[in-house]
């Protein structure tokens, strides 16, 4: 006689594929190296940040809804050892603070180097572009060592708002991001290219490449 069989359906989407690339690029190890787990913590910061990255790529949700989203994938069915209730917005927020305080520049350099080696990215042509990120409301610059909000040339056509300037370098084959820079909101593009080019020379370990920028 056949026993009663119960079943449940879980929607995986692109999550297994994204997890594959996170593992392939050693992103979990990079997080763990720069943001180590403390003795009183129940979850590794690397695990929490990797899960947040999965959410952003697969189905971006606000922090308070990540736990709800994760329930559709986990809790003993899709991921045996992960319980969605542990990924509450308080824990996510604390780990974002840790990421902010970490050496993010070194983390991105390691990640980019892994991507170049793993996928044989072509670095003969590097494209650079910058844009403004507009802020509304009240913000305080609590640490002058950080990038400061200021008024400048606003590409959203909002000269009344403060902003920061975001610059991105990408490869010519596939437009893969290699590195980024953040500047004060009143930074002009003409003063960013020489230090950016010097940084790329160190990253890709050569200087015979074409640097393309506006």
C-alpha positions, 0 to 999 in steps of 0.5 A, a space after each residue: 500500500 502507498 503511504 500518503 505523500 505530502 508535497 510543497 512547491 518552492 519557486 527558485 527562479 535565478 537564485 541557484 545561478 546567482 549563488 553559483 557566481 557568488 561562490 565562483 567569485 569567492 565573494 563570501 570569502 572576501 566578506 569574511 576576510 574584511 568583516 570577521 564574525 564576532 564571538 557573540 554573533 549567531 550568523 556570519 556577516 559574510 552570510 548575511 551580506 551574501 543573502 542580501 546580495 541574492 535578494 537585490 539581484 533576484 527580487 529586490 525588497 526593502 529590508 523589512 521584507 527580506 525575511 518574507 521573501 526568503 521564506 519562499 526559498 528556505 526553512 528546510 526545503 530549498 536550503 536545509 540549514 537556513 531559517 528565514 526568521 534570522 534575517 530580520 531587518 535589524 540584523 540586516 541593518 547592523 551588517 550594512 553598518 559593518 560593510 560601510 565601516 569596512 575597507 570596501 575599496 580593497 574588497 572591490 579590488 579583490 572581487 574585480 581581480 577574481 572576475 578578471 582571472 576567472 572570466 578572462 575579461 579583456 582590459 585593453 579598453 576601459 570605459 569610465 562614466 560618472 553621474 550624480 546621485 540626488 538626495 532629498 530631505 535632511 542628511 547630516 555628514 557625521 564623519 568628514 572623512 566620508 563623501 559629503 553631500 553638496 550642491 553641484 552639477 546635477 544630472 537629474 536637473 535638480 540644482 536645488 538638491 544636494 548630491 554625491 558624484 558616482 564614477 564607474 569603470 567597466 570593461 569593453 567586453 560585456 560592460 563588466 564593472 571593475 571599480 567605482 569611485 564616490 566623490 563629494 557632490 561638488 566634485 567636477 569630472 575633470 579632476 577625477 580622471 588622472 587619479 582614476 587612471 592611476 588606480 586602474 593601472 594598479 588594478 589591472 597591472 598594466 598601463 598600455 590600455 585605452 581609457 575612454 571617458 566623457 
